[in-house]
Amino acid sequence: MEKMYDIAVVGGGIAGYAAALTAKNLGLDYLWLAPEAFGEKTRAAEYVRNYPAFSGDGAAFCSALETQRTREGVALTRARADGVFAQGGGYFISAGQSVFSARTVVLATGVDLKGDVKGEREFFGRGVSYCAACDGALYRGKTIAAVVSSPRYEEEAEYLASIAARVHCFCPYKEPHFKAENIVVHAGVPEAVEGGARVEQIVKNHKTLLVSGVFFLKDCTPARALCGGLETDGAHIVTNKDGSTNLPGLFAAGDVTGTPYQYAKAAGEGLVAAYSARKYLSARKNR
Ligand SMILES: Cc1cc2nc3c(=O)[nH]c(=O)nc-3n(C[C@H](O)[C@H](O)[C@H](O)COP(=O)(O)OP(=O)(O)OC[C@H]3O[C@@H](n4cnc5c(N)ncnc54)[C@H](O)[C@@H]3O)c2cc1C
């Protein structure tokens, strides 16, 4: 039978780490799911001067976190969640070829500080996708676009190029390296995604390119795209003080719940969410 975790924590930043660490310390059977521990944003600070008992740059901050993670034995499962779905009083989480089940979930997926491209939100599920592995096959032989946020996503764009007839790749970084001949590189990000019932075109420098779909390949999967039915307020998940959301057993922590975007707030919310998940599990057991 498929393993059912007590708690699945999605997101590899400090909020996700604090939730996983707390879950472990509480003796919960946990899954911590993210492409990497302490990614770009945890490393981003020039100098961290507002986190208790730490002073140094982002790299030193990450190194301190990694040292603690190793010492405490907090295991990370390296995968990106594509979807979180309610099922039989719990949740299943799809991540590429893998599926995980958990009684509770903590979403700690951060926010995209660059914000949405115009039309990105409107056309989600109607030609806009965040998952090449999930939706790429829908565009066999078609012309599509991919907004490739960093070189780490070039492999996913190449995968799309192996299916689609042509992929217009928008790259907001220097010197992209693609091998596929059907990839057309554009500098920067598009201004808008437009269409009718579905995506029809992408706009850049007031010029339009006809495309059937647009993939946004980036670190942060918007919460609305990850979990249907979750109450959000723009980029943020609406939470109560204990991290609970409108979905029973689903909690959220860190930047994804709103401002201030700071390490200490994210870590604190991760801890609270794990405690709240345990309380939820105990209440269900005693029913
Ligand atoms: C340049 C810069 C400097 C900063 N300096 C400071 C500072 O000095 N002090 C301070 O307090 N704060 C600072 N911050 C803010 C701080 O970085 C954030 O508040 C903090 O990183 C939030 O942590 P988080 O865990 O909520 O989100 P994030 O750190 O954004 O982590 C989210 C994680 O979730 C992962 N993820 C997203 N989608 C999925 C998915 N579908 N499946 C699995 N994983 C997923 C991402 O890969 C990422 O690793 C700074 C931010 C920036 C950009």
The ligand as an ORCA input file, in Angstrom:
! r2SCAN-3c Opt
* xyz 0 1
  C      17.797     40.033     -2.376
  C      17.045     39.617     -1.142
  C      17.588     39.919      0.107
  C      16.900     39.560      1.265
  N      17.424     39.884      2.480
  C      16.774     39.548      3.613
  C      17.321     39.878      4.899
  O      18.411     40.426      5.027
  N      16.599     39.550      5.987
  C      15.381     38.909      5.909
  O      14.781     38.627      6.953
  N      14.859     38.582      4.711
  C      15.511     38.882      3.560
  N      14.951     38.563      2.348
  C      13.635     37.893      2.302
  C      13.795     36.388      2.504
  O      14.623     35.890      1.500
  C      12.424     35.694      2.444
  O      11.535     36.304      3.337
  C      12.554     34.221      2.801
  O      13.454     33.566      1.929
  C      11.187     33.539      2.730
  O      11.338     32.184      2.986
  P      10.252     31.132      2.428
  O      10.729     29.799      2.897
  O       8.907     31.578      2.797
  O      10.320     31.257      0.855
  P      11.538     31.017     -0.168
  O      12.844     31.311      0.444
  O      11.145     31.770     -1.395
  O      11.485     29.467     -0.432
  C      10.461     28.865     -1.149
  C      10.991     27.561     -1.665
  O       9.920     26.774     -2.169
  C      10.358     26.121     -3.333
  N       9.210     25.817     -4.174
  C       8.427     26.674     -4.881
  N       7.485     26.009     -5.564
  C       7.675     24.701     -5.248
  C       7.031     23.506     -5.645
  N       6.021     23.530     -6.521
  N       7.477     22.326     -5.142
  C       8.517     22.277     -4.280
  N       9.182     23.381     -3.875
  C       8.766     24.570     -4.371
  C      11.320     27.075     -4.010
  O      12.204     26.362     -4.836
  C      12.007     27.705     -2.783
  O      13.159     26.967     -2.435
  C      15.633     38.891      1.179
  C      15.109     38.572     -0.083
  C      15.802     38.931     -1.235
  C      15.214     38.577     -2.574
*
